[in-house]
Amino acid sequence: MNPKGDGDDRNVVPLGKEPLPEPPAPVTRPSRMHGLSIAAMATCALLGILATFLFVTVTWPGETGRYVGAVIFLSGVGFIASAATAVFTAARDTYAISREAAAGSDEDR
């Protein structure tokens, strides 16, 4: 339709069809390693929270307080390691290639 609105569309030239958009890539499920690392994160977080609560509220005899502190520290290290594993496995799953494609690339060399 022309801007004047008089209905004279003789000067309109079709530019062609728009290219069809690419179909979206199939969504893959997260790997088992990703799920295990998220479960490990939750376990370390709960263990660290519980150990911190016990460290603060209970008067521990002798060297026992040091062991509780070590549990707090190790649960923090485990949480960070599990978080890193979850991130890296999620990134790997995003750009995963099929086994057939990987096997084919080795034979082409």
VENJO-V998544 format. One record per residue. N is the residue number from 1. RES is the residue in three letters. PSI is psi in radians with two decimals (* if undefined). OMEGA is omega as a letter, one per 40 degrees, with the letter a starting at -180 (999 if undefined). Layout:
N:RES:PSI:OMEGA ; N:RES:PSI:OMEGA
//
This chain:
1:MET:2.43:a ; 2:ASN:2.82:a ; 3:PRO:-0.41:a ; 4:LYS:-0.41:i ; 5:GLY:0.28:a ; 6:ASP:0.02:i ; 7:GLY:0.12:a ; 8:ASP:1.73:a ; 9:ASP:0.33:a ; 10:ARG:-0.43:a ; 11:ASN:0.05:a ; 12:VAL:2.18:i ; 13:VAL:2.12:i ; 14:PRO:2.39:a ; 15:LEU:-0.08:a ; 16:GLY:3.07:a ; 17:LYS:2.54:i ; 18:GLU:2.47:i ; 19:PRO:2.53:i ; 20:LEU:2.41:i ; 21:PRO:2.63:i ; 22:GLU:2.43:i ; 23:PRO:2.53:a ; 24:PRO:2.58:i ; 25:ALA:2.53:i ; 26:PRO:2.43:a ; 27:VAL:2.24:i ; 28:THR:2.63:i ; 29:ARG:2.63:i ; 30:PRO:2.64:a ; 31:SER:2.92:i ; 32:ARG:-0.62:i ; 33:MET:-0.65:i ; 34:HIS:-0.78:i ; 35:GLY:-0.71:i ; 36:LEU:-0.65:a ; 37:SER:-0.58:i ; 38:ILE:-0.69:i ; 39:ALA:-0.67:i ; 40:ALA:-0.65:i ; 41:MET:-0.80:a ; 42:ALA:-0.72:i ; 43:THR:-0.78:i ; 44:CYS:-0.68:i ; 45:ALA:-0.81:i ; 46:LEU:-0.71:i ; 47:LEU:-0.73:i ; 48:GLY:-0.71:i ; 49:ILE:-0.79:i ; 50:LEU:-0.78:a ; 51:ALA:-0.66:i ; 52:THR:-0.76:i ; 53:PHE:-0.79:i ; 54:LEU:-0.62:i ; 55:PHE:-0.68:a ; 56:VAL:-0.65:a ; 57:THR:-0.41:a ; 58:VAL:2.39:i ; 59:THR:1.89:a ; 60:TRP:2.35:a ; 61:PRO:2.47:i ; 62:GLY:-2.28:a ; 63:GLU:0.02:a ; 64:THR:-0.60:i ; 65:GLY:-0.58:i ; 66:ARG:-0.67:i ; 67:TYR:-0.69:i ; 68:VAL:-0.69:i ; 69:GLY:-0.66:i ; 70:ALA:-0.65:i ; 71:VAL:-0.71:i ; 72:ILE:-0.82:a ; 73:PHE:-0.82:a ; 74:LEU:-0.57:i ; 75:SER:-0.59:i ; 76:GLY:-0.75:i ; 77:VAL:-0.74:i ; 78:GLY:-0.68:i ; 79:PHE:-0.78:a ; 80:ILE:-0.73:i ; 81:ALA:-0.72:i ; 82:SER:-0.66:i ; 83:ALA:-0.74:i ; 84:ALA:-0.73:i ; 85:THR:-0.71:i ; 86:ALA:-0.73:a ; 87:VAL:-0.80:a ; 88:PHE:-0.63:i ; 89:THR:-0.57:i ; 90:ALA:-0.70:i ; 91:ALA:-0.70:i ; 92:ARG:-0.70:a ; 93:ASP:-0.46:i ; 94:THR:-0.67:a ; 95:TYR:0.61:a ; 96:ALA:2.54:i ; 97:ILE:2.73:a ; 98:SER:2.76:a ; 99:ARG:-0.59:i ; 100:GLU:-0.72:i ; 101:ALA:-0.68:i ; 102:ALA:-0.68:i ; 103:ALA:-0.64:i ; 104:GLY:-0.60:a ; 105:SER:-0.50:i ; 106:ASP:-0.57:a ; 107:GLU:-0.39:a ; 108:ASP:-0.22:a ; 109:ARG:*:999
//
